[in-house]
Amino acid sequence: MRTSTETLIAAMHILATEIQSDDGVANAAIAEAAQRLEEQQERISQLEQENDALRADLLLWNEKEVKP
């Protein structure tokens, strides 16, 4: 079973604040990784929406082409 991306991002944000690191490097790295995952997830969602819209347009175009 895989953890959802949203849950993984939330866990990383918590870890970034909870981990005790003397120099803060671990905290910063985890926080940055969480941020990057968030950005990628947002971009993936946007691309999926655009893809769905293009598919709908293609289906409509194909229907017009088939019917004279």
C-alpha positions as CSV (number, residue, x, y, z in Angstrom):
1,M,0.0,0.0,0.0
2,R,1.3,3.4,-1.0
3,T,0.9,6.6,1.0
4,S,-0.9,9.4,-0.8
5,T,1.3,12.3,-2.0
6,E,-0.7,14.7,0.2
7,T,-0.1,12.6,3.3
8,L,3.6,12.2,2.4
9,I,3.9,16.0,2.0
10,A,2.2,16.7,5.3
11,A,4.4,14.2,7.1
12,M,7.5,15.8,5.6
13,H,6.4,19.2,6.8
14,I,6.0,17.8,10.3
15,L,9.3,16.1,10.2
16,A,11.0,19.3,9.0
17,T,9.8,21.0,12.2
18,E,10.2,18.1,14.6
19,I,13.6,16.6,13.7
20,Q,16.3,17.9,16.0
21,S,19.3,18.8,14.0
22,D,22.2,20.8,15.4
23,D,22.9,22.7,12.1
24,G,19.4,22.6,10.7
25,V,20.5,21.0,7.5
26,A,18.2,18.0,7.8
27,N,15.3,20.3,8.6
28,A,16.0,22.5,5.6
29,A,16.5,19.5,3.3
30,I,13.2,17.9,4.3
31,A,11.3,21.2,4.1
32,E,12.7,21.8,0.6
33,A,11.8,18.2,-0.5
34,A,8.2,18.7,0.8
35,Q,8.0,22.0,-1.0
36,R,9.2,20.5,-4.3
37,L,6.7,17.6,-3.9
38,E,3.9,20.1,-3.4
39,E,4.9,22.0,-6.5
40,Q,5.2,18.8,-8.6
41,Q,1.8,17.6,-7.4
42,E,0.2,21.0,-8.3
43,R,1.8,20.8,-11.7
44,I,0.7,17.2,-12.3
45,S,-2.9,18.2,-11.3
46,Q,-2.8,21.1,-13.7
47,L,-1.5,18.9,-16.6
48,E,-4.1,16.3,-15.9
49,Q,-6.8,18.9,-16.1
50,E,-5.4,20.3,-19.4
51,N,-5.1,16.8,-20.7
52,D,-8.7,16.0,-19.9
53,A,-9.8,19.2,-21.7
54,L,-7.7,18.3,-24.8
55,R,-9.2,14.8,-24.8
56,A,-12.7,16.3,-24.7
57,D,-11.9,18.7,-27.5
58,L,-10.5,15.8,-29.6
59,L,-13.6,13.7,-29.0
60,L,-15.8,16.6,-30.2
61,W,-13.5,17.2,-33.2
62,N,-13.6,13.5,-34.1
63,E,-17.4,13.5,-33.9
64,K,-17.6,16.4,-36.3
65,E,-15.2,14.8,-38.7
66,V,-17.2,11.5,-38.8
67,K,-20.6,13.3,-39.4
68,P,-20.7,15.1,-42.7
